[in-house]
Amino acid sequence: MANQNSPFHPIIYVRGYAMTQGDIDQTAADPFCGYNVGSTIYRAVSDSNSAPRRFVFESPVVRLTADFQYGTVYSDGYDIVDPDWMPNRVRGLPPRCIVIFRYYDDASQLLGTGVVPSIETSAKQLAELIRKVREKLLESGGVANINDFRCYLVAHSMGGLVCRAFLQNDPDDINDDPRRHVAKFFTYATPHNGIDLLGLNVPRWLSKDDINNFNRERMAEYLNVKSAYAATGRVDWLPSGSINPDNVFCMVGTNRTDYEVAMGASRTFAGHGSDGLVRIENATLRSLNAKGEPGRPCAKAFTYRSHSGNFGIVNGEESYQNLTRFLFGDFRVDIWADITNLQLPSDVVATNKPVKALYQFELLASPRGKPWYLTRRVAEEDSVACLTHEEWLNSGGNTSVYLSTVFLANLAKLNPNDPTLAYSVTVGIKVPDYEVDGRMWLAQHFEGGYLFRKTLILHIVPPTAVTSGWTVQYEWAAEPTMSGGTVPIPPLVPNSTSQVTIPFSNPAKPGVSGNIRFVLSLWNIDRQQEK
């Protein structure tokens, strides 16, 4: 049965790694464990010589309170996990509440023993916290019965591994499995495939400050993916039966420059293609089917934010917009590039020799009137999607590249004077470095070139008195030679998807042709996705 409060369920925040005892004590002393930290600096400016301009982001906690009427769970200095015998304990909770999983309290010297709990212990404590939140909502009448209760898990960094350890292992009490209550799972910059420094995974023997929690062999144990790790050497797998992979979202940071931990040493060791600590390739998840075979990727988006700090991923507008649209939005759109033709340079074809090439796919998507991107994948930040020439050939000359997922805003907020959802989508496919017969081909190479790079302006139009269904109106910005048009959206019904394809082509040599494909589905309106 669907929860009558959908989509506004309790949000449980799980913070990331605290390295030193001082960090742990500071976390225990903070009521919101860092999620109350905002930002007032916006890095992107038109003039590269100008100082960053001010852009106030109040923090996820404040914004959820202001935008969606969420409240905290503290009352008279007490928390929901305080014993029931306490006279001022928190009695009952509303559905729109923000709960902080304070798993570092026991490790602090202020409130606990100073002994850091294992990931496995923290995962069990998270299960108990979910049961406690459920009890409080039942107590207040926030849900009608135990089976209706739903909640969201939102985690930063190592907090996402704690959540996965909870989701991917059977509970102690098999008759009361709190995993069934988790409707959605959102991670900021979680090292789902561990942490690599100087190109090497942190060693298992490095137990000081629990750094070995990011060792893949150790992770395979507490994430319950030993078989998948043995077969692939990776641990960024979401096993069948843990949570519906459609209800998982990975927010990935791409800005290593602004990560200042250890006076910048961390970003040096993490290297390019990271947020300063977690490599981009390690920050997402893929599903495993019931046979233990790799399945589809979980939803993901990219932002030019560092792992934490003034320009951190948690306290940024881009991440907040993805979070709230994922939790509360009306539509889900998975963006794909279907490649139907790839033209090699004429001189390369003339050699009649084996060719290797890596095609890099860029994507920038932003809503109308907003100074930020919902997702940003560009070559300079090492966040592109990739396709090799060999993969293209093996596909029979027709393959698809997953680019990103966006969730569209709540329809109730549409402007009555212009009731459309409008977005720009820029797609770029870089000219690769061609390797012919084992040697670089540089005869006609120009660095930074594109096989294709254009911007689509999309208007998603709801039904009107004259139209029976939704349509997409599109045009190629500043491209009079490329035609636009109106494409009907096939009927959207629960538990299914509809697709809209927009062709693109560059017939030159080198060149590329194909379609930008948008896979649309109802979100939150479809009650089945909560189960």
N, C-alpha and C positions, 0 to 999 in steps of 0.2 A: 504494500500500500504506500502511496506517495505521502510525503510529509506535507501538511497543509501550509507550512511556512516557506516552502521552496520558492526561490533558491536561497533564502536567507537563513542559513544554518550557523551554529557556533563555529568560529574559526579558532583553531588551536595552533599557536605559533611555537616553533621549535628552533631555538637559536643554534648558531654554529659553534665551532671549536674555540675553547679558551685554553691557551697554552700554559701560561704560568700560574702560580698560586695567586699572584696579584690580579691577573685577568679573571680568574675564577671568583675571587672575592668581590671584584667590581661587578661581575655579572649577578652575583647573589644580592648585591646591594641595590640593583636596578629593578624597579617594579616591572618593567617591560623587556628586560634583557636585551636592550638595544633597538627594539622595534619602534621605540618612541623617538629615535634620532632622525632629524630631518636634514635638509640641505638648503643652502641659499646661493650656491654657485653653479652656474651653467657653463659648461666648457665650450660649446660650439658658438663661434662668433664669425661674422662675415669677414672681418679683417684679422688675419693671423697675427698681426702685431699688437692687437688690442688685448687688454686684460679680460678675463672671463666676466661676463655680465651676471647680474643677480637674477636668479629665478628661484622663488621661494617654494619649496616643497615641505610641507609641515610635518611629515612622517606618515607611515602607513596607518598607525593607530589613530592619529588625529583625523586623517582624511576619511577613514572608514566611519568614524563617529560623525563627521560633518556630512558626508555624502550619502551614507546608507544607514544612519541612525544606529550604528553598533555601539554597545556600551562595554565597560570593563566589568570585571567580576570581583573587584575588591570592595569591601564594605567595613567601615569602622576599623580599618587596619587588618582585617582578616581576609583569608583566601579560601577558595572553595575546598582546598585539600586539608584545611585545618580540621582537627578532630570534631566529631559531632557534639561532644560534651561541652565544647567551648560555648559560653553563653552568647557571644556575639557572632557566632559562625554565620557564613553566608547561607541564607535559606532560599533555595530556589533560584533559577536563572531564566532570563528571557531567551528566546531563540537567537536574537541578534546580539551575541556577546563575543568578546575577544578573550581567549584563555591563553595564558602563557605557561608552557610546560617548563617548569623550573628544575630541570634535572641536574643542574650544577649546584643546587643548594646544599646537597649532602656532601659535596666535595669542597665546600668553602670552609674556612676556619671561623667564619662569622656565625653560620647557622648549622654547620655539619661537623663531620669528623676530619675533613681534610683529605679523605680518601676518594679518589675519582672512581665512579662506578664504571663498569664495563659497558660497551655498547649493548650487549645482551640484557644487562640489568636495566639500563635506561629504556630499552624497548618494552620490557615488561612493565615498567613504571608508566610508560605512555599508555599501555593498554588499561591500566588501572585508572589513569586520569580520564580516559574516554568513558569508562564505566561511571566515574564520579560525575562527569558532566551530564551524562544520560540520566543519572539519578536526580540531579538538580532540576533538569527540565521536566521530568515527570512530577517532581515535587511541586513545581510552580504551575503545572498544567500547560507548559510550553509545547509538549507533545502529548498525544492522546494515549499512546501505549508504547511499550518498549521497542516494538518492531518498526515504529514510525521514525525513530530517532536517526538523524543524520548529522554529520559534522564534516568540516574541511581541515586538512592538514596543510600548513604552509610553513616551509622550512628553509633556512639559510645554511649553505655549506654542509658541515658535518651533521647538522640537524636533519638533513635529508637522508643521511645514512641511518640515523636512529629510526626515522620513520620507515625506511625500507626494511630494517631488521624486524620491526614490529609487523609490517605488512607481509613479509615473505617467510615468516615462520609460524607454525601452528601455535595457538594459545595454550597456556597451562590448563585452562578450563575449556575443553572442546565443546561443551554444551552452552557456553556463553562466549562466543567469538566476537570481540569488539571490532574486528576488521570489517564486518558486514555493515557497520555504521558509517564508514568513511566514504563519503560521496565523491570527493575529489582530492587530489594531491598535487601541490604546486611547490617547485623547488627553485630557489635562487642559488646559482653558482655552486651547486653540490658536486663534489668530485665522485660522480657515480662510477667511474672507472679508476679511482685512486688518484694519487698525486705523484707526478713525475718531476724530479729536479735534475737538471743537467742531463735530461733524456733518460733517466733511470727511475724506476719506481722506488719509493722509499723502502728501505730494507725492513724485514720483519724483526730483526734483532734490535732495531732502534726503538726501544720501549720507553725511553725517557719522555715524559710529558705525553705519553700515549700517542706518539706520532705514528706508531705501527698500526694504528687504526686505519691508515690510508694505504697500507700494504695490500696488494691484491690477493695474496694467498690468505692473509688474515681476513680480508673482506669476504672472500668466497665462503668462509665458515659462517660468519654471523649474518650474511645475506642469503645463505642457503642456496648457493649457485655453484657448488663444487663441480658438478658435471659439466656445466656450460663453461666454467673457467678452464677445466682440463682440456676441453675441445677447442677453445678459442683464445685462451690467454687473457680474456676480458671478464669483467664482473658487472658491466653496465646492462644487466639483463633483468627484466621484470617477469618472473615466472607466472605461468598460468595459474589462476586461482587466488592470486594475492590481491589484485585490484584490477578492474577493467582498464586496460592501457589507454582507452579513449578518454579516460577521466584523469590523465596524468599530463602535467605541463612542466617543461624544463626551461627556465629563463637563463640564458647564457651570457656572461660578460665577456667583452673583447678588448677592454682597455687595460693593458698591463702597466702603462706609463705612470698612472696616478696611484699605484699601490705602493704605499710608503713603509710597510712593515719591515722591520730589521734594516732601516735606513736604505731601503730599496734593494737589499740583497735577495729577497724572495722573488721579485720580478726578474732579476738577473738569472737566478737558478731555474725559474719556471720557463723563461725564454719567450720567444715570439709565439703568437697563437695561444695566448692565455689571458686571464684577467689579473695576472700578477701572482697567482697562486695555482689556480686550476686551469689546465689546458682545455681549450675549446672542445677538442675531440673527446675529452673525458667527462663532459658536463651534461650529457644527454642520456636517454634510456631507450632501449629497444625491448619489445615484448618477446617472450618465449611461448610457443604454443604448447598444447597438452602433451605433445611428443618430445618437448624439450628442444624444438628446432627454432631458429631465429624467425621472428615475425616482423610486423611493421614497426616503424619508429614511433615513439610517443611524440605528442605535439611539442614544438619548441619554437622559441623566438630569440633574437640576438639584439644586444644593446651595447653601445660603446660606454660601458661602465666597468670600474675595477671591482675587485673582490669585496672590498669594504673601504671605509674612509670617506672623505668629503665628496668624492666622486663615485661612491660605492653603489652596488647594484640594488641594495635593499631600499636606500633612501633616494631613489630616482623616479621621476614621473613616468618614464617608459615602462618600468617594471610594475608600478602601481596600476597603470592602465591595462596591462596584460593580465595582472592578477584579478582585477575587478571584472573585466570582461569575461575572463575564464570562469569566474565564480557566478556572475550575475547576468551575463549577456544573453542575447536571443539567438544568435547564429554562430555557427562554426564554419570557417572556410580554410580548407587545406589547399595550399598553392603548389602546383606541379608544373614542370616544364617537360612537355612531350617532344622529343627530338625525332623528327622524321627524315632529316637529311643533314649531313655534314659534308661540306665541300673542302677538300684539301687544296692548298696552293697548286697551281698548274705545274710549276717546276718540281714540286714534290711528287706529284703523280707521275711526271715524266721519268723520274728516276727508277720507277718500278721496283723499289726496294721497301723492306719492312719499315713501317712508321710507328713511332710512339708519340703520344701527345696527351696532355692533361687539360681538359676543358674546365674552366672555373666559372661558376654561375653566381652572379651577384643579385641581391634583391633588397629593395628599400620600399617599405609600405608605410603610408601615413594617412591619417584621416584629415578631412577638410578642416582648415582653420586652426591646426594645432602645431606648435613648434617642436615636435618630437616624432620619432618613428615608432610604430608598433613592432617592427622588426627591421634590422639593419645588418646585411651581410655584404661585405666589400673585401676585395682582395688585399688592400693595404692593412686590414685588421685580421687577416688570416681566417676569416669566418665564412668563406665561400663554400657552396656545395660543389662537389667534383665529379667528373665523369672522365674515364680514360678512353682513348681511342679503341683500345682492345675491347673494353666493355661494350662500346657502341657496335663494333663489328660482331661480337658474339651475340648481341641481341637481335641480329638480323636487320640492323638498320632502323630500329624503332624502339626507343627506350625512354623511360620516364625518370626524372630527377625530382625528388621531393625538396622543396625550397623552404617552406615555413608554414606555420598555422597562425591565423588571426581569429579573434573572436570579436563579433560586432556588437556595438553598444546597444543598451536597452532601448527598445522602440518607444517607450513612454517619454523619452527625452528628445524625440524628434521635433524639429522646428515646424510648427503648423504652416508657416509661410513657405517652407521648402522641405516637405516630408520625405527626404531621400537620405540614404546613407552614402556619402561621397568619400572616395579614397583615391590616392595616387599610388601606382605600383610601378616602380622602375626595375626593369630586368636587364641585366648585362651579362654577356657571355664573352669572356676574354679570348683574344687570340693566343693560342698556346705556344709554348716553346716546342717546335717540332724537332723530333729526333729521328734522323733517317739512317738506317743501317748502323745504329749505335753512335752516330755523331750528330751534334747539334747542327741544325740547318739555319743559317743566319743570312742567307743571300738576300732575302726580301723581308727580313724581320724588323719591325719597328716596335720598340718596347712600349707597353701600355695600350696597345691597340685592342679594339673590340670586334668580334664577329658580328655582334648585335648589341645595341644599347639604346632602349627607348623607354618612354614613360607613358603608361596607360592612365587615363582619368576615368574612373568608374563611378557611375551613379546607380545605386541599387534602389529601384523605385517600387514602393508597395502598391497593391491593387487600388484602383480608383473606380469611380462610377462607370467609366468607360472600358477599363481593362479588367480582365477576370483573374489575373495572377500577377506575380512579381516579374519584373524585367530588369535587365542590366543594360544601361546605356553606356557606351564606351567611345573614347576617341584617343588617338595617339597625339600627345601634346607636341605642338610645333612641328607636326609632320603632315603637311597638306597632301602629300602623295600617298599616304597610308590611310585607307578608309576606316571610318568608325562604323557604328551601327547600334542596333538594339537587339538584344538576345533575350528571348523568353526564358525564365527559370522554370524548369520542369517542376510540377507540384511538389512541395515539401511536406512530407508526412513523417510522423514519428518512426524511429527505428530504420530510417533509410537515408540515402544521400541523393542529391541531384548534382548534375555537372553542367558547367558553362565553359566552353572553349573559345578562345580568341586566337586566330592564326597570326603568325609573324613570319617574316622571311627576309633573308639577305641572300640573293642568288649569286653573289660574287664568289670568286675563288681566291682566298678562303671565304666560306660563308656558312650559314646555318638556317634551317627552316624548321618549323614545328608549331606548337600551340602552347599558349599559357592556359592551363586548365585549373579551374576553381571548383573544388568539390565542396558543396554546401550541405549542411544538415542543421536541423533545428537543435537548439541548445537550451536546456532548462525547460522549454515547453515539452520536450520529450521526457516524460517522467521515468521511462525505463533506464535512462542513463544513470539514475541514482543508485540502481541496484547492483 
